[in-house]
């Protein structure tokens, strides 16, 4: 197929799916040529063919626009949504505070069930680190962090086919600090940052705190972020960074295919946009084959890979890291100006545990239990809920995503459940628009005992009640 025909087909597809709307101005011939790698004449040929077929129109000194008669079909979700001022923190704070009630059955909890953690071994490692901590430990654990811990993390990445030097790794106080430092290293207040729609609420809180603008890009519950919509966002806005989860995404649960991971990296490199890869769930894959990270395809050092031990070991340790690429020194300096350093005793305790205990054995058991519990909860919900409620259960991770009929407001169900001492995570937490008000995220890492079965029955009854109103 001729190159110009590929571009013609791509633009037709994008117009039909609502990525380009009637009246939208297409990228100029020069910009389209730069980003597609095609010659100016090839792009001009494609645009002229689209114009002759009535898909687009041209105006002197105004370029090309989508023709008015090509109305997009009603979309489930907007392709790209820009939010000038992200304002979610107060709402999210209220929901997280409500979940702290000790009597609560907590399906809104973000971490795996505490009974899955190897508490005894971790406590012993903490005691050993405290007893043996040298006087110089505070200096040895300053940014970029404990050298032995960074070496262990780098070696673990080699098993996933990612060659990383320990010198690229900066140890942080949890993954969220790694993600925030990465954002600060490549943006300034007022810049545009691409996020998935829906996305992890921590990303929205970070954008709000740093005064950044959110570009929410359409994301499918099964296949992940829409590549065409992502490219449109890059073409039409001065994007500085892109914050994505490629494995077991929170809240939807999908894992991007290796081919799609590679396509995203190539696309962002072409537009010179930094990628912040939130990879905290990558150890929680299902089966025997580990998942890859987008960092594997990085040729420019423009990807910052962030992760932690919070989801795979113990949440309270608050130890994360960023594989910072070319921004390693920038992130170290930012950390010195904010938290100064990550806890030296905790870093040393992790080194002690990872070198003296069978972490792989723990992970194997963790993955098995998460798969069993999630499958059991998904099956149970399927017996309780009508067919019009979609239970999205992806491989790996521990979240379920419920899609209710669009006329149902999940916040009303959230309020019903609070009165019954049950917490859920309403879809409104994960987007700055109103597109997911009918959705619910559930934590499926807990054992489905009688109390939780009764709580899910109460949830299902509330959903059915609101559907029948």
Secondary structure, DSSP 8 states (H G I E B T S, - for coil): --HHHHHHHHHHHHHHTTSS-TT-B---HHHHHHHH---HHHHHHHHHHHHHTTSEEEETTTEEEE-TT------SS-SEEEESS---HHHHHHHHHHTT-TT-EETT-SS--GGGS-HHHHHHHHHHHHHH--TTHHHHTBTT--HHHHHHHHHHHHTTT----GGGEEEESSHHHHHHHHHHHH--TT-EEEEEES--HHHHHHHHHHT-EEEEEEEETTTEE-HHHHHHHHHHS-EEEEEE--SS-TTT-----HHHHHHHHHHHHHTT-EEEEE-TTTT--SSSS----GGGG-SSS-EEEEEESTTTT-GGG--EEEE-GGGHHHHHHHHHHHT-B--HHHHHHHHHHHHHS-HHHHHHHHHHHHHHHHHHHHHHHHHHS-TTSEEE--SSSSEEEEE--TT--HHHHHHHHHHTTEE-EEGGGG-SSSTTTTEEEEE--S---HHHHHHHHHHHHHHHHHHH-
